[in-house]
């Protein structure tokens, strides 16, 4: 459920949210993507959600201009 909320926040941030980090649950773009990645990775391979792939999370990261270290 939290993963869905984080995804919805990304969609809003990129659309009507005017790229304001205050619209994100985590409060910053980098932290938002980190949470999404950790939650997604916490699932076993056969339990990962079909509605959100790691590739999609990477696309959000790129669209939100999050740099990976």
Jmol script that loads the backbone (N, CA, C; Angstrom):
load data "model"
ATOM      1  N   UNK A   1       0.803  -1.194   0.000  1.00  0.00           N
ATOM      2  CA  UNK A   1       0.000   0.000   0.000  1.00  0.00           C
ATOM      3  C   UNK A   1       0.850   1.264   0.000  1.00  0.00           C
ATOM      4  N   UNK A   2       1.901   1.264   0.815  1.00  0.00           N
ATOM      5  CA  UNK A   2       2.757   2.447   0.857  1.00  0.00           C
ATOM      6  C   UNK A   2       3.420   2.669  -0.496  1.00  0.00           C
ATOM      7  N   UNK A   3       3.803   1.593  -1.157  1.00  0.00           N
ATOM      8  CA  UNK A   3       4.429   1.727  -2.465  1.00  0.00           C
ATOM      9  C   UNK A   3       3.480   2.403  -3.454  1.00  0.00           C
ATOM     10  N   UNK A   4       2.212   2.060  -3.391  1.00  0.00           N
ATOM     11  CA  UNK A   4       1.212   2.703  -4.240  1.00  0.00           C
ATOM     12  C   UNK A   4       1.072   4.182  -3.923  1.00  0.00           C
ATOM     13  N   UNK A   5       1.122   4.516  -2.645  1.00  0.00           N
ATOM     14  CA  UNK A   5       1.046   5.926  -2.232  1.00  0.00           C
ATOM     15  C   UNK A   5       2.252   6.696  -2.757  1.00  0.00           C
ATOM     16  N   UNK A   6       3.435   6.095  -2.648  1.00  0.00           N
ATOM     17  CA  UNK A   6       4.645   6.752  -3.126  1.00  0.00           C
ATOM     18  C   UNK A   6       4.582   6.976  -4.637  1.00  0.00           C
ATOM     19  N   UNK A   7       4.056   5.990  -5.356  1.00  0.00           N
ATOM     20  CA  UNK A   7       3.905   6.124  -6.803  1.00  0.00           C
ATOM     21  C   UNK A   7       2.914   7.240  -7.141  1.00  0.00           C
ATOM     22  N   UNK A   8       1.796   7.272  -6.441  1.00  0.00           N
ATOM     23  CA  UNK A   8       0.790   8.311  -6.681  1.00  0.00           C
ATOM     24  C   UNK A   8       1.375   9.700  -6.418  1.00  0.00           C
ATOM     25  N   UNK A   9       2.185   9.812  -5.377  1.00  0.00           N
ATOM     26  CA  UNK A   9       2.831  11.091  -5.082  1.00  0.00           C
ATOM     27  C   UNK A   9       3.768  11.511  -6.213  1.00  0.00           C
ATOM     28  N   UNK A  10       4.485  10.553  -6.792  1.00  0.00           N
ATOM     29  CA  UNK A  10       5.374  10.859  -7.916  1.00  0.00           C
ATOM     30  C   UNK A  10       4.574  11.373  -9.104  1.00  0.00           C
ATOM     31  N   UNK A  11       3.464  10.718  -9.385  1.00  0.00           N
ATOM     32  CA  UNK A  11       2.612  11.149 -10.495  1.00  0.00           C
ATOM     33  C   UNK A  11       2.112  12.577 -10.262  1.00  0.00           C
ATOM     34  N   UNK A  12       1.682  12.865  -9.050  1.00  0.00           N
ATOM     35  CA  UNK A  12       1.190  14.210  -8.734  1.00  0.00           C
ATOM     36  C   UNK A  12       2.326  15.228  -8.826  1.00  0.00           C
ATOM     37  N   UNK A  13       3.465  14.894  -8.256  1.00  0.00           N
ATOM     38  CA  UNK A  13       4.648  15.759  -8.279  1.00  0.00           C
ATOM     39  C   UNK A  13       5.006  16.142  -9.708  1.00  0.00           C
ATOM     40  N   UNK A  14       4.980  15.165 -10.608  1.00  0.00           N
ATOM     41  CA  UNK A  14       5.354  15.403 -12.004  1.00  0.00           C
ATOM     42  C   UNK A  14       4.255  16.108 -12.794  1.00  0.00           C
ATOM     43  N   UNK A  15       3.051  16.108 -12.279  1.00  0.00           N
ATOM     44  CA  UNK A  15       1.931  16.741 -12.971  1.00  0.00           C
ATOM     45  C   UNK A  15       1.521  18.030 -12.298  1.00  0.00           C
ATOM     46  N   UNK A  16       0.400  17.954 -11.593  1.00  0.00           N
ATOM     47  CA  UNK A  16      -0.178  19.143 -10.965  1.00  0.00           C
ATOM     48  C   UNK A  16       0.603  19.652  -9.755  1.00  0.00           C
ATOM     49  N   UNK A  17       1.554  18.879  -9.269  1.00  0.00           N
ATOM     50  CA  UNK A  17       2.317  19.279  -8.080  1.00  0.00           C
ATOM     51  C   UNK A  17       3.429  20.270  -8.341  1.00  0.00           C
ATOM     52  N   UNK A  18       3.624  20.631  -9.611  1.00  0.00           N
ATOM     53  CA  UNK A  18       4.649  21.620  -9.980  1.00  0.00           C
ATOM     54  C   UNK A  18       6.042  21.265  -9.469  1.00  0.00           C
ATOM     55  N   UNK A  19       6.335  19.975  -9.397  1.00  0.00           N
ATOM     56  CA  UNK A  19       7.642  19.479  -8.946  1.00  0.00           C
ATOM     57  C   UNK A  19       8.038  20.021  -7.574  1.00  0.00           C
ATOM     58  N   UNK A  20       7.054  20.159  -6.715  1.00  0.00           N
ATOM     59  CA  UNK A  20       7.305  20.626  -5.354  1.00  0.00           C
ATOM     60  C   UNK A  20       7.574  19.422  -4.450  1.00  0.00           C
ATOM     61  N   UNK A  21       8.761  19.344  -3.834  1.00  0.00           N
ATOM     62  CA  UNK A  21       9.065  18.211  -2.960  1.00  0.00           C
ATOM     63  C   UNK A  21       8.141  18.115  -1.748  1.00  0.00           C
ATOM     64  N   UNK A  22       7.469  19.201  -1.416  1.00  0.00           N
ATOM     65  CA  UNK A  22       6.525  19.181  -0.297  1.00  0.00           C
ATOM     66  C   UNK A  22       5.311  18.312  -0.610  1.00  0.00           C
ATOM     67  N   UNK A  23       5.115  17.973  -1.876  1.00  0.00           N
ATOM     68  CA  UNK A  23       3.999  17.123  -2.289  1.00  0.00           C
ATOM     69  C   UNK A  23       4.330  15.641  -2.163  1.00  0.00           C
ATOM     70  N   UNK A  24       5.582  15.336  -1.829  1.00  0.00           N
ATOM     71  CA  UNK A  24       6.024  13.948  -1.723  1.00  0.00           C
ATOM     72  C   UNK A  24       5.941  13.463  -0.282  1.00  0.00           C
ATOM     73  N   UNK A  25       5.526  12.232  -0.101  1.00  0.00           N
ATOM     74  CA  UNK A  25       5.418  11.637   1.224  1.00  0.00           C
ATOM     75  C   UNK A  25       6.747  11.708   1.959  1.00  0.00           C
ATOM     76  N   UNK A  26       7.840  11.441   1.245  1.00  0.00           N
ATOM     77  CA  UNK A  26       9.161  11.407   1.870  1.00  0.00           C
ATOM     78  C   UNK A  26       9.772  12.796   2.056  1.00  0.00           C
ATOM     79  N   UNK A  27       9.217  13.808   1.420  1.00  0.00           N
ATOM     80  CA  UNK A  27       9.705  15.166   1.595  1.00  0.00           C
ATOM     81  C   UNK A  27      10.816  15.598   0.662  1.00  0.00           C
ATOM     82  N   UNK A  28      11.426  14.642  -0.043  1.00  0.00           N
ATOM     83  CA  UNK A  28      12.442  14.985  -1.039  1.00  0.00           C
ATOM     84  C   UNK A  28      12.420  13.933  -2.143  1.00  0.00           C
ATOM     85  N   UNK A  29      12.854  14.333  -3.315  1.00  0.00           N
ATOM     86  CA  UNK A  29      12.850  13.433  -4.459  1.00  0.00           C
ATOM     87  C   UNK A  29      13.745  12.219  -4.216  1.00  0.00           C
ATOM     88  N   UNK A  30      14.950  12.476  -3.727  1.00  0.00           N
ATOM     89  CA  UNK A  30      15.918  11.399  -3.499  1.00  0.00           C
ATOM     90  C   UNK A  30      15.396  10.387  -2.483  1.00  0.00           C
ATOM     91  N   UNK A  31      14.873  10.874  -1.381  1.00  0.00           N
ATOM     92  CA  UNK A  31      14.360   9.979  -0.341  1.00  0.00           C
ATOM     93  C   UNK A  31      13.151   9.204  -0.839  1.00  0.00           C
ATOM     94  N   UNK A  32      12.300   9.842  -1.625  1.00  0.00           N
ATOM     95  CA  UNK A  32      11.117   9.182  -2.187  1.00  0.00           C
ATOM     96  C   UNK A  32      11.544   7.976  -3.033  1.00  0.00           C
ATOM     97  N   UNK A  33      12.516   8.174  -3.917  1.00  0.00           N
ATOM     98  CA  UNK A  33      12.992   7.097  -4.787  1.00  0.00           C
ATOM     99  C   UNK A  33      13.689   6.018  -3.959  1.00  0.00           C
ATOM    100  N   UNK A  34      14.436   6.408  -2.948  1.00  0.00           N
ATOM    101  CA  UNK A  34      15.102   5.428  -2.083  1.00  0.00           C
ATOM    102  C   UNK A  34      14.079   4.534  -1.387  1.00  0.00           C
ATOM    103  N   UNK A  35      13.020   5.127  -0.844  1.00  0.00           N
ATOM    104  CA  UNK A  35      11.967   4.340  -0.200  1.00  0.00           C
ATOM    105  C   UNK A  35      11.303   3.393  -1.197  1.00  0.00           C
ATOM    106  N   UNK A  36      10.997   3.902  -2.376  1.00  0.00           N
ATOM    107  CA  UNK A  36      10.342   3.066  -3.385  1.00  0.00           C
ATOM    108  C   UNK A  36      11.221   1.878  -3.763  1.00  0.00           C
ATOM    109  N   UNK A  37      12.511   2.137  -3.925  1.00  0.00           N
ATOM    110  CA  UNK A  37      13.451   1.073  -4.290  1.00  0.00           C
ATOM    111  C   UNK A  37      13.557   0.039  -3.176  1.00  0.00           C
ATOM    112  N   UNK A  38      13.697   0.495  -1.936  1.00  0.00           N
ATOM    113  CA  UNK A  38      13.823  -0.434  -0.808  1.00  0.00           C
ATOM    114  C   UNK A  38      12.568  -1.283  -0.636  1.00  0.00           C
ATOM    115  N   UNK A  39      11.413  -0.670  -0.763  1.00  0.00           N
ATOM    116  CA  UNK A  39      10.169  -1.433  -0.620  1.00  0.00           C
ATOM    117  C   UNK A  39      10.047  -2.444  -1.746  1.00  0.00           C
ATOM    118  N   UNK A  40      10.319  -2.019  -2.972  1.00  0.00           N
ATOM    119  CA  UNK A  40      10.225  -2.929  -4.121  1.00  0.00           C
ATOM    120  C   UNK A  40      11.202  -4.092  -3.954  1.00  0.00           C
ATOM    121  N   UNK A  41      12.422  -3.801  -3.504  1.00  0.00           N
ATOM    122  CA  UNK A  41      13.428  -4.845  -3.308  1.00  0.00           C
ATOM    123  C   UNK A  41      13.091  -5.782  -2.151  1.00  0.00           C
ATOM    124  N   UNK A  42      12.228  -5.359  -1.247  1.00  0.00           N
ATOM    125  CA  UNK A  42      11.890  -6.194  -0.088  1.00  0.00           C
ATOM    126  C   UNK A  42      11.009  -7.389  -0.462  1.00  0.00           C
ATOM    127  N   UNK A  43      10.377  -7.333  -1.623  1.00  0.00           N
ATOM    128  CA  UNK A  43       9.541  -8.441  -2.075  1.00  0.00           C
ATOM    129  C   UNK A  43      10.400  -9.543  -2.680  1.00  0.00           C
ATOM    130  N   UNK A  44       9.974 -10.780  -2.507  1.00  0.00           N
ATOM    131  CA  UNK A  44      10.617 -11.881  -3.215  1.00  0.00           C
ATOM    132  C   UNK A  44      10.332 -11.705  -4.696  1.00  0.00           C
ATOM    133  N   UNK A  45      11.158 -12.309  -5.518  1.00  0.00           N
ATOM    134  CA  UNK A  45      11.040 -12.128  -6.969  1.00  0.00           C
ATOM    135  C   UNK A  45       9.642 -12.463  -7.479  1.00  0.00           C
ATOM    136  N   UNK A  46       9.046 -13.529  -6.961  1.00  0.00           N
ATOM    137  CA  UNK A  46       7.715 -13.941  -7.435  1.00  0.00           C
ATOM    138  C   UNK A  46       6.578 -13.168  -6.763  1.00  0.00           C
ATOM    139  N   UNK A  47       6.909 -12.259  -5.837  1.00  0.00           N
ATOM    140  CA  UNK A  47       5.893 -11.469  -5.141  1.00  0.00           C
ATOM    141  C   UNK A  47       5.930  -9.989  -5.515  1.00  0.00           C
ATOM    142  N   UNK A  48       6.876  -9.605  -6.363  1.00  0.00           N
ATOM    143  CA  UNK A  48       6.997  -8.188  -6.736  1.00  0.00           C
ATOM    144  C   UNK A  48       5.726  -7.731  -7.442  1.00  0.00           C
ATOM    145  N   UNK A  49       5.294  -6.507  -7.172  1.00  0.00           N
ATOM    146  CA  UNK A  49       4.063  -6.017  -7.800  1.00  0.00           C
ATOM    147  C   UNK A  49       4.212  -5.909  -9.314  1.00  0.00           C
ATOM    148  N   UNK A  50       3.169  -6.333 -10.016  1.00  0.00           N
ATOM    149  CA  UNK A  50       3.182  -6.241 -11.478  1.00  0.00           C
ATOM    150  C   UNK A  50       2.863  -4.824 -11.934  1.00  0.00           C
ATOM    151  N   UNK A  51       2.218  -4.044 -11.090  1.00  0.00           N
ATOM    152  CA  UNK A  51       1.781  -2.700 -11.455  1.00  0.00           C
ATOM    153  C   UNK A  51       2.873  -1.644 -11.318  1.00  0.00           C
ATOM    154  N   UNK A  52       4.027  -2.025 -10.741  1.00  0.00           N
ATOM    155  CA  UNK A  52       5.153  -1.099 -10.638  1.00  0.00           C
ATOM    156  C   UNK A  52       6.452  -1.890 -10.698  1.00  0.00           C
ATOM    157  N   UNK A  53       7.190  -1.705 -11.774  1.00  0.00           N
ATOM    158  CA  UNK A  53       8.456  -2.411 -11.947  1.00  0.00           C
ATOM    159  C   UNK A  53       9.618  -1.526 -11.507  1.00  0.00           C
ATOM    160  N   UNK A  54      10.773  -2.153 -11.329  1.00  0.00           N
ATOM    161  CA  UNK A  54      11.967  -1.378 -10.987  1.00  0.00           C
ATOM    162  C   UNK A  54      12.317  -0.425 -12.125  1.00  0.00           C
ATOM    163  N   UNK A  55      12.051  -0.831 -13.346  1.00  0.00           N
ATOM    164  CA  UNK A  55      12.297   0.049 -14.491  1.00  0.00           C
ATOM    165  C   UNK A  55      11.442   1.318 -14.394  1.00  0.00           C
ATOM    166  N   UNK A  56      10.207   1.175 -13.965  1.00  0.00           N
ATOM    167  CA  UNK A  56       9.337   2.344 -13.804  1.00  0.00           C
ATOM    168  C   UNK A  56       9.848   3.256 -12.689  1.00  0.00           C
ATOM    169  N   UNK A  57      10.344   2.665 -11.619  1.00  0.00           N
ATOM    170  CA  UNK A  57      10.915   3.469 -10.531  1.00  0.00           C
ATOM    171  C   UNK A  57      12.119   4.251 -11.049  1.00  0.00           C
ATOM    172  N   UNK A  58      12.939   3.610 -11.881  1.00  0.00           N
ATOM    173  CA  UNK A  58      14.085   4.302 -12.478  1.00  0.00           C
ATOM    174  C   UNK A  58      13.626   5.439 -13.384  1.00  0.00           C
ATOM    175  N   UNK A  59      12.518   5.241 -14.080  1.00  0.00           N
ATOM    176  CA  UNK A  59      11.967   6.304 -14.926  1.00  0.00           C
ATOM    177  C   UNK A  59      11.490   7.481 -14.074  1.00  0.00           C
ATOM    178  N   UNK A  60      10.848   7.188 -12.946  1.00  0.00           N
ATOM    179  CA  UNK A  60      10.457   8.261 -12.023  1.00  0.00           C
ATOM    180  C   UNK A  60      11.704   9.005 -11.541  1.00  0.00           C
ATOM    181  N   UNK A  61      12.734   8.256 -11.191  1.00  0.00           N
ATOM    182  CA  UNK A  61      13.974   8.857 -10.716  1.00  0.00           C
ATOM    183  C   UNK A  61      14.547   9.817 -11.754  1.00  0.00           C
ATOM    184  N   UNK A  62      14.558   9.387 -12.990  1.00  0.00           N
ATOM    185  CA  UNK A  62      15.078  10.236 -14.069  1.00  0.00           C
ATOM    186  C   UNK A  62      14.193  11.467 -14.269  1.00  0.00           C
ATOM    187  N   UNK A  63      12.888  11.269 -14.290  1.00  0.00           N
ATOM    188  CA  UNK A  63      11.955  12.385 -14.490  1.00  0.00           C
ATOM    189  C   UNK A  63      12.026  13.392 -13.344  1.00  0.00           C
ATOM    190  N   UNK A  64      12.345  12.888 -12.152  1.00  0.00           N
ATOM    191  CA  UNK A  64      12.432  13.756 -10.979  1.00  0.00           C
ATOM    192  C   UNK A  64      13.850  14.291 -10.777  1.00  0.00           C
ATOM    193  N   UNK A  65      14.726  13.957 -11.721  1.00  0.00           N
ATOM    194  CA  UNK A  65      16.112  14.429 -11.725  1.00  0.00           C
ATOM    195  C   UNK A  65      16.870  14.042 -10.463  1.00  0.00           C
ATOM    196  N   UNK A  66      16.675  12.799 -10.041  1.00  0.00           N
ATOM    197  CA  UNK A  66      17.388  12.269  -8.882  1.00  0.00           C
ATOM    198  C   UNK A  66      18.680  11.640  -9.382  1.00  0.00           C
ATOM    199  N   UNK A  67      19.795  12.060  -8.823  1.00  0.00           N
ATOM    200  CA  UNK A  67      21.077  11.488  -9.214  1.00  0.00           C
ATOM    201  C   UNK A  67      21.392  10.315  -8.305  1.00  0.00           C
ATOM    202  N   UNK A  68      21.818   9.232  -8.918  1.00  0.00           N
ATOM    203  CA  UNK A  68      22.192   8.036  -8.165  1.00  0.00           C
ATOM    204  C   UNK A  68      23.680   8.096  -7.860  1.00  0.00           C
ATOM    205  N   UNK A  69      24.034   7.788  -6.625  1.00  0.00           N
ATOM    206  CA  UNK A  69      25.444   7.836  -6.208  1.00  0.00           C
ATOM    207  C   UNK A  69      26.067   6.477  -6.285  1.00  0.00           C
TER     208      UNK A  69
END
end "model"
wireframe off; spacefill off
backbone 0.3
color backbone group
